Amino acid sequence: MPKIGWAGITLLLGACAVDSRPPQSADSVPAAPADSAPAAQLVDSAIPAAVAGAEGWNYQQSAGADLDGDGQAERVVLTARVELYRGRPAWDDGQPWQVYIEAPDGGRTYVYAQRLQLGTLTMRVGSNEAGQRSTVVLLEQLPDRISLFEVSYGGPGRVTVAVRYQRLLDPTGETASPKLP
């Protein structure tokens, strides 16, 4: 048989080979470890660092927790640049928002600085589970997207931000815009 004939038969038999590996179901696929979530950079350098209560940064929330495991509580601060009217925020169609972690010595590490158009940011501190350090959880809600970020703080300037959930949303209809606090 000519050489081309043997090559053709070999290719044909190889194409017909049966994969003897058992098929994998969704249950048998190993789950990705929790710390393999994609990283995010949430600080827009075009937004100057601000401190809650300073000129125009009137909306603020804060919480204390030992985030770096040194036995001392850090202070996590969420702030938005918004005018107050009768003590309540007068939300505009877009606000700059910032989140920073303040060490006991007063040093600040900024973990979030974004302008949200028709959106809100919610900040919570995660409880320390099974001896792990507490983290900061940020929920960003926009008309077309919802995102959940988890911030791990290892000390001043040492921050890791993981994207835990992100979903595009239908930006139309009565439920399109998030409710402002």
Residue pairs with C-beta under 8 A, 6 or more apart in sequence:
35 162
37 150
37 162
37 163
37 164
38 162
38 163
39 160
39 161
39 162
39 163
40 149
40 161
40 162
40 163
41 161
42 111
42 112
42 113
42 114
42 138
42 149
42 161
43 110
43 111
43 112
43 113
44 113
44 114
44 115
45 113
47 96
47 98
47 113
47 114
47 115
49 98
49 100
49 108
49 110
49 113
50 57
50 79
50 81
50 96
50 98
51 57
51 79
51 108
52 60
52 62
52 77
52 78
52 79
53 60
53 79
56 81
56 82
56 83
57 79
57 80
57 81
57 98
58 80
58 81
58 82
58 83
58 84
58 89
59 79
59 80
59 81
59 82
59 89
59 95
59 181
60 77
60 78
60 79
60 80
61 77
61 78
61 79
61 123
62 75
62 76
62 77
62 78
63 75
63 76
63 123
63 124
63 125
64 73
64 74
64 75
64 76
65 73
65 74
65 76
65 125
65 134
66 72
66 73
66 74
66 128
66 133
66 134
67 74
67 76
67 101
67 125
67 133
67 134
67 135
67 136
67 152
67 153
68 74
68 133
68 153
68 154
68 155
68 158
69 133
70 155
72 104
73 104
74 101
74 102
74 103
74 104
74 153
75 101
75 102
76 99
76 100
76 101
76 102
76 123
76 125
76 136
77 99
77 100
77 101
77 102
78 97
78 98
78 99
78 112
78 121
78 122
78 123
79 97
79 98
79 99
80 89
80 95
80 96
80 97
80 98
80 121
81 95
81 96
82 89
82 90
82 91
82 92
82 95
83 89
83 90
84 90
89 180
89 181
91 180
93 117
93 118
94 115
94 116
94 117
94 118
94 119
95 115
95 116
96 113
96 114
96 115
96 116
97 112
97 113
97 114
97 115
97 116
97 121
98 110
98 112
98 113
99 110
99 111
99 112
99 113
99 121
99 123
99 136
99 138
99 151
100 108
100 109
100 110
100 111
100 112
101 108
101 109
101 111
101 136
101 151
101 153
101 159
102 108
103 109
103 155
103 156
107 156
109 153
109 156
109 157
109 158
109 159
111 136
111 138
111 151
111 153
111 159
111 161
112 121
112 138
112 149
112 151
114 121
114 140
116 140
116 142
117 142
118 142
118 143
118 177
118 178
119 140
119 141
119 142
119 143
119 178
120 140
120 141
120 178
120 179
120 180
120 181
121 138
121 139
121 140
121 141
122 138
122 139
122 141
122 181
123 136
123 137
123 138
123 139
124 136
124 137
124 139
125 134
125 135
125 136
125 137
126 134
126 135
126 136
126 137
126 150
127 134
128 134
133 152
133 153
135 150
135 151
135 152
135 153
136 150
136 151
136 153
137 148
137 149
137 150
137 151
137 164
138 148
138 149
138 150
138 151
139 146
139 147
139 148
140 146
140 147
140 148
140 149
141 178
142 169
142 178
143 169
143 171
143 176
143 177
143 178
144 168
144 169
144 170
144 171
145 166
145 167
145 168
145 169
146 165
146 166
146 167
146 169
147 163
147 165
147 166
147 167
148 163
148 164
148 165
148 166
149 161
149 162
149 163
149 164
150 161
150 162
150 164
151 159
151 160
151 161
152 159
152 160
152 161
152 162
153 159
154 160
169 176
170 176
